[in-house]
Every structure is written in structure tokens, then in C-alpha cells.
């Protein structure tokens, strides 16, 4: 996937404020993940949804994070609904 394809995919997922960023590896941060996907929040903050060494890896990371967050929300809803009840 190239940069243009990555931006197209990001816009499909997060709308018109989606953004992609490719950072250059540096000697100071040699293990930095260089491909970042997300969206611009409030016109100035980059809300990171996923990161990886390739665009595909960054989107897979975003998917994984979204699934984890959805599972946490579901567990919280169940606990709130059944909290205090003996099953």
C-alpha cells in the first residue's frame, strides 16, 4: 500500500478528518513505528488509531485496538446491567 492508498483507506474508516503520517526512523528512536494512521481532532491534535512498520500493519493495529475497546465497552455494559444481581 502506498501513501495515497493509505489516506484513502483512512478516510473510509474515519471520514474527512482522517490522516496518515510517515515518520523517518532516527538514531534517537531506532525502534519507532514509522507509519501512523488516525484523524485530526480539533484541527490540531493527531488522534492515533494505529501504528506499524507498514501501512498494512498500522491499519491492522487500528483494527486490533478497536476490537479491544469494543470488548471493554461490552464488558462494562454487562457489569453495569447485571451488577449486584446474582446469576
C-alpha positions in Angstrom: 0.0 0.0 0.0 1.4 3.4 -0.9 0.8 6.7 0.9 -2.2 7.7 -1.3 -3.9 4.4 -0.8 -3.3 4.6 2.9 -5.0 8.0 3.1 -7.9 6.7 1.0 -8.3 3.8 3.4 -8.1 6.1 6.4 -10.8 8.4 5.0 -13.1 5.4 4.5 -12.7 4.5 8.2 -12.6 7.9 9.9 -14.1 10.4 7.5 -12.8 13.6 6.0 -10.5 14.4 9.0 -8.6 11.2 8.6 -4.8 11.5 8.3 -1.8 9.4 7.8 1.8 10.2 8.8 5.1 8.6 7.9 7.9 9.3 10.3 11.5 8.8 9.5 13.4 6.4 11.7 16.1 8.2 13.7 19.2 7.3 15.6 17.5 8.7 18.8 14.4 6.4 18.3 15.5 3.5 16.2 12.6 1.3 17.1 9.9 3.9 16.3 7.0 2.7 14.3 7.1 4.8 11.2 3.6 4.5 9.8 0.8 6.1 11.8 -2.9 6.3 10.9 -5.7 8.3 12.6 -7.5 11.6 12.3 -7.1 15.3 13.1 -9.1 16.2 16.2 -10.0 19.9 17.0 -7.9 21.0 14.0 -4.6 20.5 15.7 -4.3 17.1 17.5 -3.4 13.9 15.7 -5.5 11.1 17.3 -3.5 8.0 16.7 -5.6 4.9 15.8 -2.8 2.6 14.8 0.9 2.3 14.1 3.2 -0.1 12.4 6.2 -0.5 10.2 4.0 -0.6 7.1 0.6 0.9 6.3 -1.0 -2.6 6.4 0.5 -3.2 9.9 -0.8 0.2 11.1 -4.3 -0.5 9.9 -4.2 -4.0 11.5 -3.1 -2.3 14.7 -6.0 0.1 14.5 -8.4 -2.8 14.0 -7.0 -4.7 17.0 -7.3 -1.6 19.2 -10.9 -1.0 18.1 -11.8 -4.6 18.9 -10.2 -4.4 22.3 -12.1 -1.1 23.0 -15.4 -2.6 21.9 -14.9 -5.7 24.1 -14.1 -3.4 27.1 -17.3 -1.4 26.4 -19.3 -4.6 26.2 -17.9 -5.9 29.5 -18.6 -2.6 31.2 -22.2 -2.6 29.9 -22.8 -6.1 31.1 -21.3 -5.3 34.5 -23.5 -2.2 34.9 -26.6 -4.1 33.8 -26.0 -7.2 35.9 -24.1 -5.5 38.7 -25.4 -6.6 42.1 -27.5 -9.3 40.6 -26.8 -12.9 41.5 -26.8 -15.1 38.4 
